[in-house]
Amino acid sequence: MARRIVLFGASGYTGQLVAAALVRARVRPVLAGRSAQNLAALGVTLGHGLDTAVADVTQPASLLELFRPGDILVSTVGPFARFGRPVVLAALERGATYLDSSGEPAFIREVFEELGGRAKEAAVCLVPGFAYEYVAGNLAAALALEKAGELARGVHVGYFRTGSARGGISVGTRSSAAGAALAPHFAWRDGELVTTTLGDRVRTFSVGDTSRPALAIGGSEHLSIPSLYPSIREVGVYVGGPWPTRVATRIGPVISRAARLRGFPEVVRWVGSRPRTDPGPDVEARARTGSLVIAVACDSDDNPLSTVELTGSNPYTFTGEVLAWAAMRVASHGVRGDGARGPVEAFGLGPLRDACRAAGLGDPLDDNPQNDESKVLSIPAARGRKTKQERS
């Protein structure tokens, strides 16, 4: 029997993008969520009479009834800090491969550090954060490190948007970002994982003929790249915005102080979760906004050794396509390893690069993409500090 692809949160903004991409590829996912009416309407819109199933994260028994052993679960239900854990636990219980669209650093770290061990024991693979952030950054970082070779000891990734600033964000992104901004972030520094705050560092990236500042954030790159390249002692992940450098350097301290004010985090989450008439940018709005990801591999003195730039489609459009690809890839080829895995770990560098190009994100200077299933690592391990988690 073919493995089922269960799309949980199918009637949400990102869920609909994934569902449409799967249907275009002639795949029939199970559309799952808490509203039977919304799911039925989506099934009619897609026009393929797809199976639907009602389940709610507040009722764990409904999740266990939904999932079956061997299922491929794609979750787009956010905010993940609030709704994500029960879905992962149900996937573990049922032995389902798990993928999600989370861009929330604290939740991704929770999956890697708290649930990854349980997943390994259960022979289940968890791949959180399989969206524009952080698939694109993991790919760019790995490509830059491969180009840099054995001298590489660090890599810095910058996420930027191109085109119109009026491309808009979805309701789910707004809600997730509101909580994630105030939650603890993290980074891989001096050979260990450390807890930080958003924007505690600012790095400037060369974008065309200009320099653009970006704020440090937590990302799955911090958790997966050191596993792939054990000699790497610094991994930085940054997000750029419309602000000048003088403003960027002040954002982090302001957020850090605000997060400690009594009642302020709750107000921010409430504002972020307020309903909006439009769930997210439509096709025309997405077409006005593109994506740019830059990865710079450096030596031990932070001198650049190689740079990779990936450019392409709108981040939401990319997320829908690449999540659909991942689910289909698991169904046809399986996934690499058990436990919590990053994108390159789970699928291999060659297949992931080809998938991202097909989803509209690639290196414009790379005219010879290779689908080398075995190419993932080339940098040898170096002696260094273990993570605090390993030492404990």
Steps between C-alpha positions, in 0.01 A plus 500: 500500500630847412587723793240763581589868502295669773494878478402632843389863491405460135240779496742761637696735276819296472308174509305601191823578313637156586173328409489672162861404427430135585190490281691653210745211538205254480528405867189457713576610857264456791385853591483526877411774746246604758227637269311247291332783310829667401655169400201410284514841331871454429435158352242652267739781403773254411243303305625153571266363767783461747457316829456723804534435872418710804752521783586761762826556688298566817370143476806272474279193457375642170860525376570140592186395315613696194858377458604149400838325517706593196307819424680809378372785711534859375398750767430866424315567827643800681601673711710191560606606847133472591371219279802311372600262779181284510533437127862387533411275793219341300739440209743329737224288649381386158839469331434768236772697324458863604556821298384850587509860379607654831725803499498529880851449642395396851268229369760366257754478781243318714452241225875446461597497865195362683320284246782393270624232740153351535465501123827313460389235747172466309681487161305808388639796306403856593587785261376829649537836328468363147400833346679796341644550844693280551536278193656775289759590763601141567549443128697821445719432804583146388580615145726778631683261732549248219654773286721626783651161583708403801595850612140589585426551868187710481202588285258792512158495335292807417132492402366790293190580299514669163250696298205685647476545875123481460501127431338444839519224759247238598296499818692192617838663442395810687379298796808277508742790460342694786578225748830396346644851523476497879595135555863394559710454188830315462817473295800272444798697629849387586403137450190487718133584497425811706174670591462856369236761428375616163735755347778466757737527203477690173690392188528678168463309175592618152186509288581613148674836525377571851550372854197395700491437875325195644405394853616174659223244551478136602465251215522131424837574337647532850373152585574312179809652332740412787382139479580490130826692529656428841791742448266800480520714811282796400157493337314828469145541369370849428187663362516827310238772489440854381686657789838681475797375701460757778144382558584130467752521785230634733225251422648211696550688830152653474337159447703348782383767747141484379486123547566551871216749552205354688210433268675621185556154341131418547399826331731431206359150455145635517570763235668240280204262525226754421289383205540656160271488198771385260688186612813590306640640175324387184670386180556854373640621831735202522623565148621845611727358769797270452764342721875523543713283727873559541743261669860600567748232610795636699831384643591505870561877486161565337657577164265407212596189302192453282157652447180343369192701404164336441233712337149426393131499567287636780570323832140378536492367146832324560378352828192347341703341222791373708282354777299313239824372347627380838183302568513339157873429538440317827221301337720393207853484645462512876702730721855479635530398862286526811459767762489874435670585171581810301406528131840395362530219753156368413519514121861547389659805343448409135129413516427800722677739264309365202172522689561862599582592140176336387314695770642825366809559716853441372846634428484696172870428442457124530412372155590139577288371787596153612277246661775324690319295762816431699647850517434649838831545683852585404645697793681276752428516869720712722546479873287755675262557783192290538162658544377559851241235432770244409703580809197438720 
